[in-house]
Amino acid sequence: MSNTQELALLQLQQEPVMQRVIAAEPLVLGLLKIAAEQHEPGERWHAYTALKHMGAMLVGWDARRASLRSTAYYEAYVAAIDLLLPIDEDEGTITPLRGGN
């Protein structure tokens, strides 16, 4: 994990929404660590899709815990993996899901 990704992961863990998600479902932190440990930019979309699918079982409408069945929690999780995964330079500039244009 690069220093940048490590710092991003630490900052995400300080955000109130992610703190609530991780407290209710610690497996989410494991998925975020997997995202932060990715080194192959060319594999970004494969990793993104896989992590998004795995996370859907933990947060969002299909979450196994009722307290995490929230669009806001799912969107926070997806934005977090988007932030942590390396950018695929072959794809040009990536617009983050966090509201960037």
MIDOSE-1310 file (N, C-alpha, C; in nm, 2 decimals, decimal comma, always signed):
residues 101
msnt	+0,09/-0,12/+0,00/+0,00/+0,00/+0,00/+0,09/+0,12/+0,00; +0,06/+0,22/-0,09/+0,15/+0,34/-0,10/+0,11/+0,43/+0,02; +0,20/+0,52/+0,05/+0,17/+0,62/+0,15/+0,05/+0,70/+0,13; +0,02/+0,73/+0,00/-0,10/+0,81/-0,04/-0,22/+0,73/-0,01
qela	-0,22/+0,60/-0,05/-0,34/+0,51/-0,02/-0,36/+0,49/+0,13; -0,24/+0,47/+0,20/-0,25/+0,45/+0,34/-0,32/+0,57/+0,41; -0,27/+0,69/+0,37/-0,33/+0,82/+0,43/-0,48/+0,83/+0,39; -0,51/+0,80/+0,26/-0,65/+0,80/+0,22/-0,74/+0,71/+0,30
llql	-0,69/+0,59/+0,33/-0,76/+0,49/+0,41/-0,78/+0,54/+0,55; -0,68/+0,60/+0,61/-0,69/+0,65/+0,75/-0,79/+0,77/+0,75; -0,79/+0,85/+0,65/-0,89/+0,96/+0,64/-1,03/+0,91/+0,63; -1,05/+0,81/+0,54/-1,18/+0,75/+0,53/-1,23/+0,70/+0,66
qqep	-1,14/+0,64/+0,74/-1,18/+0,58/+0,87/-1,22/+0,69/+0,97; -1,19/+0,81/+0,94/-1,23/+0,92/+1,03/-1,36/+0,99/+0,99; -1,41/+0,95/+0,87/-1,54/+1,01/+0,83/-1,65/+0,95/+0,91; -1,74/+1,03/+0,96/-1,85/+0,97/+1,04/-1,93/+0,86/+0,98
vmqr	-1,97/+0,88/+0,85/-2,05/+0,77/+0,79/-1,97/+0,64/+0,78; -1,84/+0,65/+0,74/-1,76/+0,53/+0,73/-1,74/+0,47/+0,87; -1,72/+0,55/+0,97/-1,71/+0,50/+1,11/-1,83/+0,42/+1,15; -1,95/+0,47/+1,12/-2,07/+0,39/+1,15/-2,08/+0,26/+1,07
viaa	-2,04/+0,27/+0,94/-2,05/+0,15/+0,86/-1,95/+0,04/+0,91; -1,82/+0,08/+0,94/-1,72/-0,01/+0,99/-1,75/-0,06/+1,13; -1,81/+0,02/+1,21/-1,85/-0,03/+1,34/-1,96/-0,14/+1,34; -2,05/-0,12/+1,24/-2,16/-0,21/+1,23/-2,12/-0,34/+1,15
eplv	-2,02/-0,32/+1,06/-1,98/-0,43/+0,97/-1,83/-0,42/+0,95; -1,75/-0,48/+1,04/-1,60/-0,47/+1,02/-1,55/-0,52/+0,89; -1,62/-0,61/+0,83/-1,57/-0,67/+0,70/-1,55/-0,56/+0,59; -1,62/-0,45/+0,61/-1,61/-0,34/+0,51/-1,47/-0,28/+0,52
lgll	-1,41/-0,27/+0,63/-1,27/-0,23/+0,64/-1,18/-0,32/+0,57; -1,20/-0,45/+0,58/-1,12/-0,54/+0,50/-1,13/-0,52/+0,35; -1,25/-0,49/+0,30/-1,26/-0,46/+0,16/-1,19/-0,33/+0,12; -1,20/-0,23/+0,21/-1,13/-0,10/+0,18/-0,98/-0,12/+0,18
kiaa	-0,93/-0,21/+0,26/-0,79/-0,24/+0,27/-0,74/-0,31/+0,14; -0,83/-0,40/+0,09/-0,80/-0,47/-0,04/-0,79/-0,36/-0,15; -0,89/-0,27/-0,15/-0,88/-0,16/-0,25/-0,75/-0,08/-0,24; -0,71/-0,05/-0,12/-0,59/+0,03/-0,10/-0,47/-0,04/-0,14
eqhe	-0,47/-0,17/-0,14/-0,35/-0,25/-0,17/-0,33/-0,28/-0,32; -0,43/-0,25/-0,40/-0,42/-0,27/-0,54/-0,31/-0,19/-0,60; -0,23/-0,25/-0,69/-0,11/-0,18/-0,75/-0,12/-0,17/-0,90; -0,21/-0,25/-0,96/-0,22/-0,26/-1,10/-0,33/-0,17/-1,16
pger	-0,29/-0,05/-1,21/-0,39/+0,04/-1,26/-0,48/-0,02/-1,37; -0,42/-0,11/-1,45/-0,49/-0,17/-1,56/-0,60/-0,27/-1,51; -0,60/-0,30/-1,38/-0,70/-0,39/-1,33/-0,80/-0,31/-1,24; -0,80/-0,18/-1,25/-0,89/-0,10/-1,17/-1,03/-0,14/-1,19
whay	-1,08/-0,15/-1,31/-1,23/-0,17/-1,33/-1,27/-0,32/-1,28; -1,18/-0,41/-1,30/-1,20/-0,55/-1,25/-1,22/-0,54/-1,10; -1,12/-0,48/-1,03/-1,12/-0,47/-0,89/-1,24/-0,39/-0,84; -1,27/-0,28/-0,91/-1,38/-0,19/-0,87/-1,51/-0,27/-0,88
talk	-1,53/-0,35/-0,98/-1,65/-0,42/-1,00/-1,67/-0,53/-0,89; -1,56/-0,60/-0,87/-1,56/-0,71/-0,77/-1,58/-0,65/-0,63; -1,51/-0,55/-0,59/-1,53/-0,49/-0,46/-1,67/-0,43/-0,44; -1,72/-0,37/-0,55/-1,86/-0,31/-0,54/-1,96/-0,43/-0,52
hmga	-1,94/-0,54/-0,59/-2,03/-0,65/-0,57/-2,02/-0,71/-0,43; -1,90/-0,73/-0,38/-1,88/-0,78/-0,25/-1,94/-0,69/-0,14; -1,92/-0,56/-0,16/-1,97/-0,46/-0,07/-2,12/-0,45/-0,07; -2,19/-0,48/-0,18/-2,33/-0,48/-0,19/-2,40/-0,58/-0,09
mlvg	-2,33/-0,68/-0,05/-2,38/-0,78/+0,05/-2,37/-0,72/+0,19; -2,29/-0,62/+0,21/-2,26/-0,57/+0,34/-2,32/-0,43/+0,37; -2,34/-0,35/+0,26/-2,40/-0,22/+0,28/-2,50/-0,19/+0,16; -2,60/-0,12/+0,18/-2,70/-0,09/+0,08/-2,82/-0,18/+0,10
wdar	-2,91/-0,18/+0,00/-3,03/-0,25/+0,01/-3,02/-0,40/+0,03; -2,92/-0,46/-0,01/-2,90/-0,60/+0,00/-2,81/-0,64/+0,12; -2,78/-0,54/+0,21/-2,70/-0,57/+0,33/-2,76/-0,68/+0,42; -2,68/-0,76/+0,47/-2,73/-0,86/+0,57/-2,78/-0,80/+0,70
rasl	-2,72/-0,69/+0,74/-2,76/-0,62/+0,86/-2,86/-0,51/+0,82; -2,98/-0,51/+0,88/-3,08/-0,41/+0,85/-3,03/-0,27/+0,87; -2,95/-0,25/+0,97/-2,90/-0,11/+1,00/-2,81/-0,05/+0,89; -2,77/-0,13/+0,80/-2,68/-0,09/+0,69/-2,75/-0,08/+0,55
rsta	-2,88/-0,10/+0,56/-2,96/-0,10/+0,43/-3,00/+0,04/+0,40; -2,90/+0,11/+0,35/-2,91/+0,26/+0,32/-2,84/+0,29/+0,19; -2,90/+0,37/+0,11/-2,83/+0,42/-0,01/-2,71/+0,50/+0,03; -2,72/+0,58/+0,13/-2,61/+0,67/+0,17/-2,49/+0,59/+0,21
yyea	-2,51/+0,48/+0,28/-2,40/+0,39/+0,32/-2,34/+0,33/+0,20; -2,42/+0,28/+0,11/-2,37/+0,22/-0,01/-2,29/+0,32/-0,10; -2,34/+0,44/-0,11/-2,27/+0,54/-0,19/-2,14/+0,58/-0,12; -2,13/+0,59/+0,01/-2,01/+0,62/+0,08/-1,91/+0,51/+0,06
yvaa	-1,95/+0,38/+0,06/-1,86/+0,27/+0,04/-1,81/+0,27/-0,11; -1,89/+0,29/-0,21/-1,85/+0,30/-0,35/-1,75/+0,41/-0,37; -1,78/+0,53/-0,31/-1,69/+0,64/-0,32/-1,56/+0,61/-0,26; -1,56/+0,54/-0,15/-1,43/+0,50/-0,08/-1,35/+0,41/-0,17
idll	-1,41/+0,31/-0,23/-1,33/+0,22/-0,31/-1,28/+0,29/-0,44; -1,36/+0,38/-0,49/-1,32/+0,46/-0,60/-1,20/+0,55/-0,57; -1,20/+0,60/-0,45/-1,08/+0,68/-0,41/-0,96/+0,60/-0,39; -0,97/+0,48/-0,33/-0,86/+0,40/-0,30/-0,79/+0,32/-0,41
lpid	-0,87/+0,29/-0,51/-0,81/+0,21/-0,62/-0,72/+0,30/-0,71; -0,62/+0,24/-0,77/-0,53/+0,32/-0,85/-0,60/+0,36/-0,98; -0,57/+0,48/-1,03/-0,63/+0,53/-1,16/-0,56/+0,46/-1,27; -0,64/+0,42/-1,37/-0,59/+0,35/-1,49/-0,56/+0,47/-1,59
edeg	-0,43/+0,49/-1,60/-0,38/+0,60/-1,69/-0,42/+0,58/-1,83; -0,44/+0,46/-1,88/-0,48/+0,43/-2,02/-0,62/+0,48/-2,04; -0,70/+0,50/-1,94/-0,84/+0,54/-1,96/-0,85/+0,69/-1,95; -0,74/+0,76/-1,93/-0,75/+0,91/-1,93/-0,79/+0,95/-1,79
titp	-0,85/+1,07/-1,78/-0,89/+1,12/-1,65/-1,02/+1,05/-1,61; -1,02/+1,01/-1,49/-1,14/+0,94/-1,43/-1,21/+1,04/-1,34; -1,34/+1,06/-1,37/-1,42/+1,14/-1,29/-1,47/+1,06/-1,16; -1,43/+1,10/-1,04/-1,47/+1,03/-0,93/-1,62/+1,03/-0,90
lrgg	-1,67/+0,93/-0,84/-1,81/+0,92/-0,80/-1,85/+1,02/-0,69; -1,75/+1,09/-0,64/-1,78/+1,18/-0,53/-1,83/+1,31/-0,57; -1,89/+1,32/-0,69/-1,95/+1,45/-0,73/-1,86/+1,53/-0,82; -1,75/+1,48/-0,86/-1,66/+1,56/-0,95/-1,71/+1,56/-1,09
n	-1,67/+1,66/-1,16/-1,71/+1,66/-1,30/-1,60/+1,64/-1,40
